[in-house]
Amino acid sequence: MNSTTKQRIALISVHGDPAIEIGKEEAGGQNVYVRNVGEALARLGWQVDMFTRKVSAQQQTIVQHSPNCRTIRLQAGSLEYIPRDNLFGNLPEFVKNFLAFQKENNITYPLIHTNYWLSSWVGMQLKKIQGSKQVHTYHSLGAVKYNTVKTIPLIASTRLAVEKEVLETAERIVATSPQEKEHMRSLVSTKGHIDIIPCGTDVQQFGCIDRQAARKQLGFGSEDKIVLYVGRFDPRKGIETLVRAVARSQFRNHPNIKLIIGGGSVPGQSDGLERERIEEIIAELGMQDITTLPGRLSQEILPSYYAAADVCVVPSHYEPFGLVAIEAMASYTPVVASNVGGLQFTVIPEETGLLAPPQDVDAFANAIDRILNNPQWRDKLGQNGRKRVESKFSWDGVATQLADLYTEILHSTAVEEKQPLLLSS
């Protein structure tokens, strides 16, 4: 697509603000995905507007990221942080303000790419109201998530119904891995059209510094054995499994062992409570001397942490894709991950890292030990991981695949509209 035929597209991410600092509460893989897809589509010549929910009066209403890409914050409910499970009742206001924005700016978006189930509901309303075509990425499936949590939220039945409806009515669903597609088919619906287009990562940003330079920058020693976790504080992320695995590792009493748990948290909110729980477990196991919790890792410093580590651990109970795994692999660092969801697609066992059953402390301890015990193999796994990311998971490659999909949908719509109606006799 050349710049003279710019096509407008709306990316909708109600609870995941693409313009927010990554690593804060409610800022995880979805925010990274929407922001990077939006910016990469803009580089291809699309006019990209990313819509999210405004959570405070201090926030800018419009954030311009590049000439063709911006985030637009719409009011939906009170101007405050609201947990995602409590947001559904505010979605009609989001739709109303989206339509008002279109009217004020004399825009109608022919195609809308929604992200997460809340946004899918918004997209389905816009489809009914103005005939916009809809592409949807789930980021997380309720049918899978509710199998991994002890307390099922009140919103669960609504979410499951919405997730089924969007699969059956959207022009296309984008699954980020073959495993996610299989879950949709077996747990949600056999109807609907699904394409597999993976998530991506910035192959220039990650892998730009080598291990020793990164360690020197961060104040670690060349002989340290560094085990890294990056992500939100959330019980489903399996941080407890990692902490207990390191406590059980043969390197537990090694003078140079270091466990780094990187991620932001807000006291009193759900992630803050989980951080406190993890800190209690660290204290109970007597691991305060070897564990560092540096808080949110900015996008500027994150590549150095990945590069400094001997192994990056992704112990999630479920992960539809697992961005952290490919960021680590892009940084030449092997991954030990749970054998679930998209992690089975991103991590190739014995080639770019190792997989272990979720919540299996002994299996994680064994996998971590295997990599720490063999620096030559660690380096080989790291090289293989980098090659895999370069060939499959760059953002520009992902955006090109999405752009082809959008163009196909818009073209087929245009062809349909030109077809004369055939009246049956």
C-alpha positions as CSV (number, residue, x, y, z in Angstrom):
1,M,0.0,0.0,0.0
2,N,1.5,3.3,-1.0
3,S,1.1,6.6,0.9
4,T,-1.4,8.0,-1.7
5,T,-4.0,5.3,-0.8
6,K,-3.9,5.5,2.9
7,Q,-6.7,3.4,4.4
8,R,-8.1,4.2,7.9
9,I,-8.2,1.5,10.5
10,A,-9.3,1.6,14.1
11,L,-7.6,-0.7,16.7
12,I,-9.7,-1.0,19.8
13,S,-8.2,-2.0,23.1
14,V,-10.7,-0.8,25.8
15,H,-8.7,-1.8,28.9
16,G,-5.2,-2.0,27.5
17,D,-4.0,1.6,26.8
18,P,-1.4,1.5,23.9
19,A,0.1,4.8,25.1
20,I,0.7,3.8,28.7
21,E,4.1,2.9,30.1
22,I,4.5,-0.9,29.7
23,G,4.7,-2.8,33.0
24,K,2.2,-0.8,35.0
25,E,-1.1,-2.3,36.3
26,E,-3.2,-3.4,33.3
27,A,-0.2,-2.9,31.0
28,G,1.2,-6.1,29.6
29,G,1.4,-8.1,26.4
30,Q,-1.8,-6.7,24.9
31,N,-0.6,-3.1,25.2
32,V,2.7,-4.0,23.6
33,Y,0.9,-5.8,20.8
34,V,-1.6,-3.0,20.0
35,R,1.0,-0.3,20.1
36,N,3.6,-2.1,18.0
37,V,1.1,-3.3,15.5
38,G,-0.3,0.2,15.2
39,E,3.1,1.8,14.6
40,A,4.2,-0.9,12.2
41,L,0.9,-0.5,10.2
42,A,1.5,3.2,10.1
43,R,4.9,2.6,8.6
44,L,3.2,0.6,5.8
45,G,1.0,3.6,5.0
46,W,-2.2,2.9,7.0
47,Q,-3.9,5.7,9.0
48,V,-4.1,4.1,12.4
49,D,-6.3,5.3,15.3
50,M,-6.0,3.2,18.5
51,F,-9.0,3.6,20.9
52,T,-8.8,3.0,24.6
53,R,-10.5,4.0,27.8
54,K,-9.5,7.3,29.6
55,V,-8.8,6.5,33.3
56,S,-8.0,10.0,34.6
57,A,-8.7,13.7,33.9
58,Q,-4.9,14.2,33.7
59,Q,-4.4,11.9,30.7
60,Q,-4.2,13.5,27.3
61,T,-7.2,12.6,25.1
62,I,-5.1,12.2,22.0
63,V,-1.5,10.9,22.0
64,Q,0.3,11.2,18.6
65,H,2.9,8.4,18.2
66,S,3.9,9.1,14.6
67,P,2.3,11.1,11.7
68,N,0.0,8.2,10.9
69,C,-0.6,6.6,14.3
70,R,-2.3,7.9,17.4
71,T,-4.0,6.8,20.6
72,I,-7.5,8.2,21.3
73,R,-8.8,7.9,24.8
74,L,-12.6,7.9,25.2
75,Q,-14.6,8.3,28.4
76,A,-16.5,5.2,29.6
77,G,-17.6,5.4,33.2
78,S,-15.8,7.5,35.9
79,L,-12.3,8.8,35.2
80,E,-10.5,6.3,37.3
81,Y,-8.9,2.8,37.1
82,I,-11.6,0.1,37.0
83,P,-10.5,-3.6,37.0
84,R,-11.3,-5.2,33.7
85,D,-13.8,-7.6,35.2
86,N,-15.9,-4.6,36.2
87,L,-15.8,-2.7,32.9
88,F,-18.6,-4.4,30.9
89,G,-21.3,-2.0,32.0
90,N,-19.4,1.0,30.7
91,L,-19.0,-0.3,27.2
92,P,-22.3,1.3,25.8
93,E,-20.8,4.7,26.7
94,F,-17.6,3.7,25.0
95,V,-19.6,2.9,21.8
96,K,-21.5,6.2,22.1
97,N,-18.3,8.2,22.4
98,F,-16.6,6.3,19.6
99,L,-19.6,7.2,17.3
100,A,-19.4,10.8,18.5
101,F,-15.7,11.0,17.7
102,Q,-16.4,9.7,14.2
103,K,-19.1,12.3,13.6
104,E,-17.0,15.2,14.9
105,N,-14.1,14.2,12.7
106,N,-16.2,13.2,9.7
107,I,-14.6,9.7,9.8
108,T,-16.2,6.2,9.4
109,Y,-13.8,3.3,10.0
110,P,-14.5,0.6,7.4
111,L,-12.5,-2.0,9.4
112,I,-12.0,-2.4,13.2
113,H,-9.5,-4.7,14.8
114,T,-10.6,-5.4,18.4
115,N,-8.4,-6.8,21.2
116,Y,-9.7,-8.8,24.2
117,W,-13.3,-9.7,24.8
118,L,-14.4,-6.3,26.1
119,S,-13.3,-4.7,22.9
120,S,-15.0,-7.4,20.8
121,W,-18.4,-6.4,22.2
122,V,-17.7,-2.8,21.1
123,G,-16.7,-4.0,17.7
124,M,-19.8,-6.1,17.3
125,Q,-22.0,-3.1,18.2
126,L,-20.2,-1.0,15.6
127,K,-20.7,-3.8,13.0
128,K,-24.4,-3.7,13.7
129,I,-24.7,0.1,13.7
130,Q,-22.6,1.0,10.7
131,G,-21.5,-2.2,9.0
132,S,-17.8,-2.0,10.0
133,K,-15.9,-5.1,9.2
134,Q,-14.3,-6.8,12.3
135,V,-11.0,-8.6,12.9
136,H,-10.5,-9.8,16.5
137,T,-7.6,-11.0,18.6
138,Y,-8.5,-12.6,21.9
139,H,-5.2,-12.2,23.9
140,S,-6.9,-14.5,26.5
141,L,-9.7,-17.0,26.3
142,G,-12.2,-17.1,29.1
143,A,-12.8,-20.9,28.5
144,V,-9.1,-21.5,29.2
145,K,-8.6,-18.9,31.9
146,Y,-11.5,-20.1,34.1
147,N,-10.0,-23.6,34.1
148,T,-6.9,-22.1,35.9
149,V,-8.4,-19.9,38.6
150,K,-10.1,-20.9,41.9
151,T,-12.6,-18.1,41.9
152,I,-14.8,-17.6,38.8
153,P,-15.8,-14.0,38.5
154,L,-19.5,-12.9,38.1
155,I,-18.8,-11.7,34.6
156,A,-17.7,-15.2,33.4
157,S,-21.0,-16.2,31.7
158,T,-21.2,-12.9,29.8
159,R,-17.6,-13.2,28.7
160,L,-18.0,-16.7,27.4
161,A,-21.1,-15.7,25.5
162,V,-19.4,-12.7,23.9
163,E,-16.3,-14.7,23.0
164,K,-18.5,-17.3,21.2
165,E,-20.5,-14.6,19.4
166,V,-17.4,-12.8,18.1
167,L,-15.8,-16.0,16.8
168,E,-19.0,-16.8,14.9
169,T,-19.6,-13.2,13.5
170,A,-16.3,-11.4,12.9
171,E,-14.9,-11.4,9.4
172,R,-11.7,-12.9,10.8
173,I,-10.3,-14.0,14.1
174,V,-6.5,-13.7,14.5
175,A,-5.0,-16.5,16.6
176,T,-1.4,-15.9,17.7
177,S,-0.5,-19.6,17.7
178,P,-1.8,-23.0,16.5
179,Q,-2.5,-23.9,20.1
180,E,-4.7,-20.9,20.6
181,K,-6.6,-21.8,17.4
182,E,-7.1,-25.3,18.7
183,H,-8.5,-23.9,22.0
184,M,-11.0,-21.7,20.1
185,R,-12.2,-24.7,18.1
186,S,-12.4,-27.2,21.0
187,L,-13.7,-24.8,23.7
188,V,-15.5,-21.9,22.0
189,S,-17.1,-22.8,18.6
190,T,-16.5,-24.8,15.4
191,K,-17.9,-21.8,13.4
192,G,-16.0,-18.7,12.2
193,H,-12.9,-17.9,10.3
194,I,-9.5,-18.1,12.0
195,D,-6.1,-17.1,10.7
196,I,-2.8,-17.7,12.6
197,I,-0.6,-14.6,12.7
198,P,1.9,-14.5,15.7
199,C,2.8,-11.7,18.0
200,G,6.0,-9.9,17.3
201,T,9.0,-8.2,18.9
202,D,11.4,-5.4,18.1
203,V,14.4,-7.3,16.7
204,Q,16.5,-4.1,16.8
205,Q,15.7,-3.2,20.4
206,F,16.4,-6.7,21.8
207,G,19.7,-8.4,21.2
208,C,21.5,-5.0,20.9
209,I,23.9,-5.7,23.8
210,D,25.9,-8.7,24.8
211,R,25.8,-10.6,28.1
212,Q,29.0,-9.2,29.7
213,A,28.3,-5.6,28.7
214,A,24.8,-5.9,30.0
215,R,26.0,-7.3,33.3
216,K,28.6,-4.6,33.7
217,Q,25.9,-1.9,33.0
218,L,23.6,-3.5,35.7
219,G,26.2,-4.2,38.3
220,F,26.3,-8.0,38.0
221,G,29.4,-10.1,37.9
222,S,30.7,-12.1,35.0
223,E,30.4,-15.4,37.0
224,D,26.9,-14.7,38.3
225,K,24.2,-17.3,37.6
226,I,21.2,-15.1,36.7
227,V,17.6,-16.4,36.6
228,L,15.1,-13.8,35.3
229,Y,11.4,-13.3,35.4
230,V,9.7,-10.4,33.5
231,G,6.0,-9.6,33.7
232,R,3.0,-8.6,35.8
233,F,2.4,-9.7,39.4
234,D,-0.6,-12.0,38.9
235,P,-1.2,-15.4,40.5
236,R,-1.7,-16.9,37.0
237,K,1.8,-15.8,35.9
238,G,3.2,-18.6,38.2
239,I,5.9,-16.5,40.0
240,E,5.5,-18.7,43.1
241,T,6.5,-21.8,41.0
242,L,9.7,-20.0,39.9
243,V,10.6,-18.9,43.4
244,R,10.1,-22.4,44.8
245,A,12.0,-23.9,41.9
246,V,15.1,-21.7,42.5
247,A,14.8,-22.6,46.2
248,R,15.0,-26.3,45.1
249,S,17.7,-25.8,42.5
250,Q,21.1,-27.4,42.9
251,F,22.5,-23.8,42.6
252,R,20.5,-22.6,45.6
253,N,23.6,-22.2,47.7
254,H,25.9,-21.2,44.9
255,P,27.7,-18.0,45.9
256,N,26.8,-16.3,42.6
257,I,23.1,-17.3,42.1
258,K,20.7,-14.4,41.5
259,L,17.0,-14.4,41.0
260,I,15.5,-11.2,39.4
261,I,11.7,-10.7,39.4
262,G,11.1,-7.7,37.2
263,G,7.6,-6.1,37.1
264,G,5.7,-3.1,38.4
265,S,3.0,-3.2,41.1
266,V,0.7,-0.8,42.8
267,P,0.2,-1.2,46.6
268,G,-3.4,-2.2,47.4
269,Q,-4.3,-3.2,43.9
270,S,-4.4,-6.8,42.7
271,D,-0.8,-6.8,41.4
272,G,0.5,-5.1,44.6
273,L,-1.2,-7.8,46.7
274,E,0.4,-10.6,44.6
275,R,3.8,-8.9,45.0
276,E,3.4,-8.9,48.8
277,R,2.4,-12.6,48.7
278,I,5.5,-13.4,46.6
279,E,7.8,-11.4,49.0
280,E,6.4,-13.4,51.9
281,I,7.3,-16.7,50.1
282,I,10.8,-15.4,49.4
283,A,11.2,-14.6,53.1
284,E,9.7,-17.9,54.2
285,L,12.3,-19.7,52.0
286,G,15.1,-17.5,53.2
287,M,15.9,-16.2,49.7
288,Q,16.0,-12.5,50.4
289,D,19.8,-12.5,49.9
290,I,19.7,-13.9,46.4
291,T,16.4,-12.3,45.1
292,T,16.0,-8.8,43.6
293,L,12.7,-7.1,42.8
294,P,13.7,-4.1,40.7
295,G,10.1,-3.0,39.9
296,R,8.9,-2.0,36.5
297,L,11.6,-2.4,33.9
298,S,11.5,0.4,31.3
299,Q,11.7,-0.3,27.6
300,E,15.2,1.3,27.7
301,I,16.6,-1.0,30.4
302,L,14.7,-4.2,29.7
303,P,17.0,-5.4,26.8
304,S,19.9,-5.3,29.2
305,Y,18.1,-7.4,31.8
306,Y,17.3,-10.0,29.2
307,A,20.8,-10.0,27.8
308,A,22.4,-10.3,31.3
309,A,20.4,-13.4,32.2
310,D,21.5,-17.0,31.8
311,V,17.9,-18.1,31.6
312,C,14.5,-16.3,31.4
313,V,11.6,-18.2,33.0
314,V,8.0,-17.9,31.9
315,P,6.1,-20.1,34.4
316,S,2.5,-19.0,33.5
317,H,-0.4,-21.2,34.2
318,Y,-1.7,-20.3,30.7
319,E,-0.4,-18.0,28.0
320,P,-2.1,-17.6,24.6
321,F,1.2,-16.4,23.1
322,G,3.9,-15.3,25.6
323,L,5.7,-12.1,24.4
324,V,8.3,-12.3,27.1
325,A,9.6,-15.6,25.7
326,I,10.3,-14.1,22.3
327,E,11.8,-10.9,23.8
328,A,14.2,-13.1,25.7
329,M,14.9,-15.3,22.6
330,A,15.6,-12.1,20.6
331,S,18.1,-11.2,23.3
332,Y,20.0,-14.5,22.8
333,T,18.8,-15.8,26.1
334,P,17.3,-19.3,26.4
335,V,13.8,-19.7,27.9
336,V,12.3,-22.2,30.4
337,A,8.5,-21.9,30.0
338,S,5.3,-23.7,31.0
339,N,4.2,-26.3,28.5
340,V,0.9,-24.4,27.8
341,G,-0.8,-22.4,25.1
342,G,1.3,-20.3,22.7
343,L,4.5,-21.1,24.7
344,Q,4.4,-24.5,23.0
345,F,4.7,-22.6,19.7
346,T,7.3,-20.0,20.6
347,V,9.7,-22.2,22.5
348,I,11.2,-25.2,20.7
349,P,12.2,-27.7,23.5
350,E,15.9,-28.6,23.4
351,E,16.5,-26.1,20.6
352,T,15.6,-22.6,22.0
353,G,14.9,-23.6,25.6
354,L,12.9,-26.0,27.7
355,L,9.3,-26.6,28.6
356,A,7.9,-27.8,31.9
357,P,4.4,-28.6,33.2
358,P,2.8,-25.6,34.8
359,Q,3.1,-25.4,38.6
360,D,5.6,-28.3,38.6
361,V,8.3,-27.0,40.9
362,D,10.7,-29.9,40.4
363,A,10.4,-29.8,36.6
364,F,11.2,-26.1,36.6
365,A,14.1,-26.6,39.0
366,N,15.5,-29.3,36.8
367,A,15.2,-27.3,33.6
368,I,16.8,-24.2,35.1
369,D,19.7,-26.4,36.4
370,R,20.3,-28.0,33.0
371,I,20.9,-24.6,31.4
372,L,22.9,-23.1,34.3
373,N,25.1,-26.2,34.3
374,N,26.1,-25.9,30.7
375,P,27.2,-22.4,29.5
376,Q,28.1,-23.7,26.0
377,W,24.6,-25.2,25.5
378,R,23.1,-22.1,27.0
379,D,24.8,-20.0,24.3
380,K,23.7,-22.5,21.5
381,L,20.1,-22.3,22.7
382,G,20.4,-18.5,22.8
383,Q,21.7,-18.4,19.2
384,N,18.9,-20.7,18.0
385,G,16.3,-18.5,19.8
386,R,17.5,-15.4,18.1
387,K,17.4,-17.0,14.6
388,R,13.8,-18.2,15.3
389,V,12.6,-14.7,16.3
390,E,14.3,-13.0,13.3
391,S,12.6,-15.4,10.9
392,K,9.1,-15.5,12.5
393,F,8.4,-12.8,15.0
394,S,9.4,-9.3,13.9
395,W,6.7,-6.6,14.2
396,D,7.1,-5.4,10.7
397,G,6.5,-9.0,9.5
398,V,3.4,-9.3,11.7
399,A,2.0,-6.0,10.5
400,T,2.6,-7.0,6.9
401,Q,0.5,-10.2,7.4
402,L,-2.2,-8.2,9.2
403,A,-2.2,-5.6,6.4
404,D,-2.7,-8.3,3.8
405,L,-5.6,-9.7,5.8
406,Y,-7.2,-6.3,6.2
407,T,-6.8,-5.6,2.4
408,E,-8.3,-8.9,1.5
409,I,-11.4,-8.2,3.8
410,L,-11.8,-4.7,2.5
411,H,-11.4,-5.8,-1.1
412,S,-13.9,-8.6,-0.8
413,T,-16.3,-6.1,0.7
414,A,-15.9,-3.8,-2.2
415,V,-16.4,-6.6,-4.7
416,E,-19.6,-7.7,-2.8
417,E,-21.0,-4.2,-2.9
418,K,-20.4,-4.0,-6.7
419,Q,-22.2,-7.3,-7.4
420,P,-25.7,-6.9,-8.7
421,L,-28.4,-8.7,-6.6
422,L,-29.6,-11.9,-8.2
423,L,-33.3,-12.3,-7.6
424,S,-34.4,-15.9,-7.4
425,S,-37.3,-16.8,-9.7
